[in-house]
Amino acid sequence: MNKHSRSPLIQTLAGLVMLLAGSATAFAGPSIKADGMGLSKSSVFSVPEPAVSHYPTTQPGESKLLPRAYQGAPPQVPHSVSEFEPITTQMNMCAACHGQPALWGQKLEKGMPTPIPPSHYTDLRNAPGKVTENLIGARYNCNQCHVPQTDAPALVKNSFGRK
């Protein structure tokens, strides 16, 4: 027997595998069209131009507090932040105004800054019960979680509701 020849058993098994694979694709149904794959229901090959959105132009203390999206959500920034960027460890205008631990638990009057909460002064990994005098780790990077409100429309319909 030639070492390159296949045994009848292997040839039969290979034929069955090919037959089954071919019949499985016949029952797979129609393919998905290019304009039915994503949320936008347009062609996956098109590059739509995004709508222009605008950030608030109000100055700190001029706006009302915005509602939070859900309990525990970071509050949105109700004023312009363009004058306060970039935010770095050496220059943080957010902390210069909002870094007021003396205001914790106090009733805030109109125009008073919301103080940075104790959680931002607490090292939750190494000392979860200890509130320090300085912002911890990456907490100086305020716009990582806190973003200015914009008039941009929702990308996906949201059925979330407040209770």
Legacy VTK file of the C-alpha trace (Angstrom):
# vtk DataFile Version 3.0
C-alpha trace
ASCII
DATASET POLYDATA
POINTS 163 float
0.000 0.000 0.000
1.327 3.436 -0.945
2.063 5.632 2.043
0.251 8.533 0.312
-2.938 6.610 -0.358
-5.811 7.027 2.056
-7.645 4.199 3.672
-11.254 3.694 2.600
-12.427 4.437 6.158
-10.735 7.856 6.232
-12.070 8.669 2.770
-15.599 7.723 3.832
-15.402 9.803 7.030
-14.068 12.812 5.137
-16.919 12.500 2.637
-19.514 12.347 5.421
-18.056 15.444 7.112
-18.192 17.383 3.840
-21.747 16.199 3.179
-22.924 17.231 6.660
-21.172 20.594 6.443
-22.793 21.304 3.095
-26.286 20.387 4.326
-25.865 22.485 7.497
-25.174 25.620 5.462
-28.263 24.954 3.363
-30.449 25.245 6.502
-28.658 28.339 7.878
-31.132 30.721 6.295
-30.511 33.927 4.395
-27.435 36.004 5.181
-27.712 39.329 7.014
-27.602 42.338 4.716
-24.978 45.054 5.260
-27.638 47.591 6.317
-29.150 45.330 8.977
-26.128 44.538 11.140
-25.729 47.565 13.426
-27.904 49.747 15.602
-27.964 52.529 13.009
-29.683 50.360 10.371
-27.484 51.879 7.689
-24.743 50.228 5.716
-21.758 49.121 7.758
-19.638 50.658 5.003
-21.080 54.184 5.303
-19.406 56.778 7.520
-22.159 59.117 8.706
-21.312 62.640 9.808
-22.097 62.991 13.532
-24.487 65.725 14.630
-22.872 68.760 16.227
-23.546 69.035 19.955
-22.939 71.942 22.298
-21.632 72.082 25.851
-22.959 74.616 28.360
-21.467 78.087 28.306
-22.619 79.044 31.802
-20.076 79.916 34.439
-19.780 78.061 37.781
-22.539 79.015 40.197
-24.937 80.139 37.444
-26.637 76.786 36.767
-28.890 74.517 38.745
-27.692 71.049 39.724
-28.521 68.441 37.136
-30.353 65.237 38.077
-28.249 62.090 38.259
-28.899 59.322 35.749
-29.165 56.709 38.540
-28.451 56.421 42.247
-24.706 56.558 42.784
-24.011 58.042 39.339
-21.302 60.702 39.171
-22.954 64.121 38.922
-22.725 65.917 35.607
-20.945 69.249 35.463
-23.594 71.977 34.987
-21.131 74.627 33.764
-18.453 75.163 31.155
-15.112 73.453 31.805
-13.180 74.673 28.765
-11.331 77.275 30.864
-10.267 74.643 33.419
-8.577 72.158 31.108
-6.248 70.388 30.971
-6.700 68.842 34.398
-3.399 67.591 35.783
-2.018 66.665 39.206
-0.240 70.025 39.270
-3.174 72.141 38.056
-6.724 71.161 38.953
-9.198 74.042 38.965
-12.000 71.620 39.848
-10.309 70.715 43.140
-9.439 74.370 43.765
-13.164 75.179 43.894
-14.811 71.895 44.936
-12.101 70.657 47.334
-13.906 71.910 50.445
-14.260 69.125 53.021
-15.689 71.670 55.500
-18.876 71.667 53.386
-19.497 67.910 53.796
-23.003 67.410 55.146
-23.814 71.140 54.999
-26.864 72.533 53.234
-25.517 74.317 50.177
-26.859 77.705 49.164
-27.305 78.711 45.520
-23.955 79.226 43.857
-21.954 77.225 46.413
-19.800 74.451 44.949
-20.682 70.841 45.628
-17.753 69.545 47.705
-15.658 66.621 46.489
-16.990 63.681 48.570
-14.995 61.785 51.217
-14.772 58.749 48.896
-12.354 60.724 46.696
-10.059 61.246 49.712
-10.173 57.570 50.699
-7.832 54.858 49.426
-10.427 52.137 48.923
-7.772 49.471 48.213
-5.250 49.996 50.991
-7.056 51.972 53.715
-10.802 51.856 53.041
-11.773 53.421 56.375
-9.306 56.314 56.373
-10.201 59.724 54.903
-7.027 61.649 54.042
-6.369 65.342 53.359
-5.478 64.825 49.680
-7.260 63.398 46.667
-6.340 59.740 46.209
-4.665 58.304 43.123
-6.408 59.072 39.864
-9.243 60.969 41.577
-7.659 64.229 40.422
-8.785 63.349 36.867
-12.304 64.716 37.370
-13.545 64.512 33.784
-12.883 60.785 33.719
-16.260 60.349 35.452
-17.793 63.821 35.660
-18.726 65.217 32.266
-20.374 68.457 31.193
-23.953 68.152 30.061
-24.467 68.429 26.323
-27.456 68.764 24.043
-26.451 65.631 22.111
-29.338 63.251 21.405
-29.243 59.758 22.867
-27.543 57.262 20.569
-29.916 54.467 21.557
-33.480 54.749 22.837
-33.435 54.419 26.620
-36.364 53.031 28.594
-34.667 53.635 31.956
-36.938 55.417 34.423
-36.582 56.949 37.854
-38.599 55.502 40.694
LINES 1 164
163 0 1 2 3 4 5 6 7 8 9 10 11 12 13 14 15 16 17 18 19 20 21 22 23 24 25 26 27 28 29 30 31 32 33 34 35 36 37 38 39 40 41 42 43 44 45 46 47 48 49 50 51 52 53 54 55 56 57 58 59 60 61 62 63 64 65 66 67 68 69 70 71 72 73 74 75 76 77 78 79 80 81 82 83 84 85 86 87 88 89 90 91 92 93 94 95 96 97 98 99 100 101 102 103 104 105 106 107 108 109 110 111 112 113 114 115 116 117 118 119 120 121 122 123 124 125 126 127 128 129 130 131 132 133 134 135 136 137 138 139 140 141 142 143 144 145 146 147 148 149 150 151 152 153 154 155 156 157 158 159 160 161 162
